[in-house]
Amino acid sequence: MSEKERLFLSDLARVTGSILQAYVICRRQAWLMSRNISGNQYNEFIAIGRLFSDETYKRDKKEIMIGGSKIDVIRQKDGIITLIETKKSSRMIEASQMQLLLYLYNFSKKGRAIKGEIRVPKEKKVIPVELTDDRIVEVENLISEIKCMLQKESAPTKEWIKFCKTCSYLEFCWS
Ligand code: SF4
């Protein structure tokens, strides 16, 4: 294997929050994202998501980058840090929870007391996310699975799922 190929593969091995979230929804989507293949950036659902992210919790908004991913809000109280992610709906809540768990996992390695919260203001929902021992195993297994999938030379085959109709790769996959 050439040095160039080795570097390319080690770069792919970095599982970001966005790739993990995509993987939980659709493996093909995660693979395409990892190759920087862009979907339709003007997809109206992405635009709504951006608008929502810009307008919500403006007052105490403080974004930071963790492992190449943006966290919406961080609060610190009594020595405990809370990572807060805001979502426009709970439609993809399982994927959002796993993404947040990855951030908590990465943070926990630094020995900080930390917890997570997903907020869906339009549905008036606040969902606590906790990194328990079982969740740690789940995150670690998921990271290994994703790394394996990302090393593959071709994208997983497409399968129509309910998320396709709002996916930015809709045209890429289905036209
Ligand atoms: S359009 Fe469907 S199959 Fe294609 S990447 Fe998106 S969710 Fe996956």
Boltz pocket constraint, residues with backbone or C-beta under 6 A from the ligand:
constraints:
  - pocket:
      binder: B
      contacts: [[A, 25], [A, 26], [A, 27], [A, 28], [A, 29], [A, 157], [A, 158], [A, 159], [A, 160], [A, 161], [A, 163], [A, 164], [A, 165], [A, 167], [A, 168], [A, 169], [A, 170], [A, 173], [A, 174]]
      max_distance: 6.0
